[in-house]
């Protein structure tokens, strides 16, 4: 039994037509029929019932289809692994993530790396807060991470997302009835926010937004991450300013509303040490460039 015979069998089994299967495999029909006959001879069983009008799988053909697909998939994976090893695309790459922005893009990157780089172990490491990834990349304990710009010298970055600030309100708040809210309308409100000592780009940008509007925000409670912050919002403690990606965190008691006025847009980037020469990291970055294209405004 040869892989090419199994490939021919699966094509005919899925098309149930020798002509279409031959076209799909970019070959003539007589060689395709010959491969099926050779496979049937090796197995000692007829795989198809043929007539002038139709092609159907026999019981033996039905039994072979799922195992044949698995064998072909494993053979394809083996080929990709060998090619990856030959190209140096093997090894281990760790990535740090925290906050709603990374939650919005990380699944796309992970799936692309898993699919295209089977020789690389892609290790996901959740961070307590967004600024932690930058520090760990700098000290070498992470290869890659999602960060807000700007970053410290010695790190390379590529912007993968542009985040507009939005308001998260208790769903019972009067302003939640609006489709969008003017920044000036938030004067006098109570806010919950990320701690300033952890270098929150969202907090810094929102404070600057309010100062530009002549508002000095009153922060009455802080939370270390988006989930805790939105829990405080849902509990009615206060309003939070978050990135648009936070909308993916669904809480029944929280309403997200667009902001009108001079609202910052935060660039979110992938970062890595400029002196990291890992071939595995370079391979992941190539995949990331396709999976997470740079927004047009930052190209």
C-alpha positions in Angstrom: 0.0 0.0 0.0 1.5 3.3 -1.1 0.6 6.9 -0.1 -0.2 7.8 -3.7 -2.7 4.9 -3.8 -4.4 6.2 -0.7 -4.4 9.8 -2.1 -6.1 8.4 -5.2 -8.6 6.5 -3.1 -9.6 9.4 -0.9 -10.0 11.7 -4.0 -12.4 9.2 -5.7 -14.2 8.5 -2.4 -14.9 12.2 -1.9 -15.8 13.0 -5.5 -17.6 9.7 -6.3 -16.5 10.4 -9.9 -13.3 9.2 -11.5 -13.1 12.1 -13.9 -13.5 14.8 -11.2 -11.0 13.0 -9.0 -8.5 12.8 -11.8 -8.9 16.5 -12.5 -8.5 17.3 -8.7 -5.2 15.3 -8.7 -4.0 16.9 -11.9 -3.6 13.5 -13.6 -5.3 11.5 -16.4 -8.1 9.1 -15.6 -6.5 5.8 -16.7 -3.5 6.1 -14.3 -5.9 7.0 -11.5 -8.0 3.9 -12.2 -4.8 1.8 -12.3 -3.8 3.1 -8.8 -7.2 2.2 -7.4 -6.9 -1.3 -8.9 -3.5 -1.8 -7.4 -4.8 -0.7 -3.9 -7.7 -3.1 -4.2 -5.3 -5.9 -5.1 -3.1 -5.1 -2.1 -6.1 -5.1 0.2 -7.8 -8.0 -1.4 -11.1 -6.2 -1.5 -13.2 -4.1 -3.9 -13.4 -0.5 -2.7 -16.0 0.9 -5.2 -19.1 -0.2 -6.9 -18.9 1.1 -10.5 -21.6 1.5 -13.1 -21.9 3.6 -16.2 -23.9 6.1 -14.2 -22.5 6.2 -10.7 -19.6 5.3 -8.3 -20.3 4.2 -4.8 -18.2 3.0 -1.9 -18.4 -0.6 -0.9 -18.5 -1.6 2.8 -14.7 -2.1 2.6 -14.3 1.3 1.0 -16.4 2.9 3.8 -14.2 1.2 6.4 -11.0 2.4 4.7 -11.9 6.1 4.2 -11.4 7.5 7.8 -8.1 5.6 8.4 -6.8 6.7 4.9 -7.5 10.3 5.8 -5.6 10.0 9.1 -2.6 8.3 7.4 -2.5 11.1 4.8 -2.8 13.8 7.4 0.0 12.3 9.5 2.2 11.9 6.5 1.6 15.6 5.6 2.5 16.6 9.2 5.7 14.5 9.0 6.7 16.2 5.8 6.1 19.7 7.3 8.1 18.8 10.3 11.0 17.6 8.2 10.9 20.8 6.1 10.7 22.9 9.3 13.7 21.1 10.7 15.7 21.6 7.5 14.8 25.3 7.5 15.7 25.7 11.2 12.0 26.2 12.2 12.2 24.1 15.3 12.5 25.0 18.9 10.6 26.9 21.5 9.1 30.4 21.5 7.4 31.9 24.6 4.9 34.8 24.3 3.5 37.0 27.0 0.0 38.4 26.9 -2.3 40.4 29.2 -5.3 42.6 28.6 -8.2 42.7 26.2 -6.0 43.7 23.2 -3.9 40.5 23.3 -7.0 38.4 23.9 -8.4 39.7 20.7 -5.4 38.8 18.5 -3.6 36.0 20.3 -5.9 33.1 19.1 -5.3 34.1 15.4 -1.5 34.0 15.9 -1.5 30.8 17.9 -3.6 28.9 15.3 -1.4 30.2 12.5 1.9 29.2 14.3 0.5 25.8 15.2 -0.6 25.2 11.6 2.4 26.5 9.7 5.2 25.7 12.2 4.7 22.2 13.6 8.3 22.0 14.7 8.0 25.0 17.1 6.6 24.7 20.6 4.7 27.9 21.1 4.4 28.6 24.8 1.7 31.1 26.0 2.4 32.9 29.3 -0.3 35.1 30.8 1.0 38.2 32.5 -0.5 40.0 35.5 -0.5 43.3 33.7 0.4 44.5 30.2 3.7 46.2 31.2 5.1 43.0 32.7 5.7 41.5 29.2 8.0 44.3 28.2 10.2 43.8 31.3 10.3 40.0 30.8 11.3 40.4 27.1 14.1 42.7 28.1 15.5 40.3 30.7 15.2 37.3 28.3 12.6 35.3 30.2 10.1 35.9 27.3 10.8 35.8 23.6 7.8 37.8 22.4 4.9 39.7 23.9 2.1 42.2 23.3 3.0 45.7 24.5 1.8 49.2 24.3 4.1 51.8 22.6 6.6 53.3 23.2 9.0 50.6 24.6 12.4 50.7 26.1 15.6 50.8 23.9 16.8 47.4 22.8 13.4 46.1 21.8 12.0 45.8 18.3 8.3 46.1 17.7 5.6 45.8 15.0 2.1 47.3 15.5 -0.6 44.7 15.2 -3.7 46.5 16.4 -5.0 50.1 16.8 -7.2 50.5 19.9 -9.7 53.3 20.4 -10.8 54.1 23.9 -14.4 53.4 24.9 -16.4 53.8 28.1 -17.6 50.8 30.1 -20.6 51.7 32.3 -23.0 49.9 34.6 -26.0 49.0 32.4 -28.3 51.0 34.7 -26.3 54.2 34.3 -28.3 57.0 32.5 -25.5 57.5 30.0 -25.8 53.8 29.0 -29.0 54.8 27.1 -26.8 56.8 24.6 -25.3 55.3 21.5 -22.1 57.3 22.2 -21.0 59.7 24.9 -19.1 63.0 24.7 -16.0 63.0 26.8 -17.1 66.2 28.4 -20.3 64.4 29.6 -18.2 62.3 31.9 -17.2 65.2 34.1 -18.1 64.5 37.7 -18.4 60.8 37.3 -16.6 58.2 39.5 -14.1 56.0 37.8 -12.4 52.7 38.3 -9.0 52.2 36.7 -5.8 50.2 36.4 -3.1 51.1 38.9 -0.7 53.8 37.7 2.4 52.2 39.1 2.1 49.3 36.6 2.6 51.6 33.6 -0.9 51.2 32.2 -1.0 52.9 28.7 -4.8 52.9 28.9 -4.8 54.8 32.2 -2.2 57.3 31.0 -4.1 57.9 27.7 -7.5 58.2 29.4 -6.1 60.7 32.0 -4.6 62.8 29.2 -7.9 62.6 27.3 -9.8 64.0 30.4 -7.2 66.7 31.0 -7.5 67.8 27.4 -11.2 68.1 28.0 -10.7 70.1 31.2 -11.7 67.2 33.4 -9.8 65.9 36.5 -11.1 62.4 36.8 -11.9 60.9 40.3 -10.6 57.3 40.5 -12.2 55.6 43.5 -10.9 52.1 43.1 -8.3 50.2 41.1 -8.1 46.7 39.6 -5.1 44.8 38.2 -6.7 43.5 35.0 -9.6 43.9 32.6 -11.8 41.2 34.1 -11.5 42.6 37.7 -12.0 46.1 36.3 -15.2 45.2 34.5 -16.5 43.3 37.5 -16.3 46.6 39.4 -18.1 48.4 36.6 -20.9 45.7 36.6 -21.2 46.1 40.4 -21.9 49.8 40.0 -18.7 51.0 41.6 -17.8 53.3 38.7 -17.1 53.9 35.0 -14.0 52.5 33.3 -12.2 53.7 30.2 -11.0 50.6 28.3 -9.8 49.7 24.8 -12.4 48.7 22.2 -11.2 45.1 22.4 -12.7 44.9 25.9 -16.1 44.5 24.2 -15.2 40.8 23.7 -15.4 40.4 27.5 -19.2 40.1 27.9 -20.8 40.8 31.2 -24.5 41.2 31.5 -24.3 44.3 33.8 -21.8 46.2 31.6 -22.5 48.4 28.7 -19.8 49.6 26.3 -20.3 53.0 24.6 -18.2 54.8 22.0 -16.7 58.1 23.0 -17.1 61.3 21.0 -14.4 64.0 21.0 -10.6 64.0 21.1 -10.3 60.3 21.8 -6.8 58.6 21.7 -6.0 55.6 19.6 -3.4 53.3 21.2 -1.0 51.2 19.0 -0.6 47.7 20.3 2.5 45.9 19.1 4.4 42.7 19.2 7.8 43.2 20.8 11.0 41.2 21.0 14.6 41.8 21.9 16.5 43.2 18.9 19.5 41.0 19.7 17.5 37.8 19.8 18.9 35.7 16.9 16.6 32.6 17.4 15.6 31.1 14.1 12.4 29.8 15.8 11.5 33.4 16.8 12.2 34.7 13.3 9.9 32.0 11.9 7.1 33.0 14.3 7.6 36.6 13.3 7.2 35.7 9.7 3.9 33.9 10.4 2.8 36.8 12.6 3.3 39.2 9.8 0.7 37.4 7.8 -1.7 36.5 10.6 -1.6 39.9 12.3 -1.1 42.5 9.6 -0.1 46.0 10.6 -3.1 48.5 10.6 -3.0 50.8 7.6 -2.4 53.9 9.8 0.8 52.4 11.2 2.4 50.9 8.0 
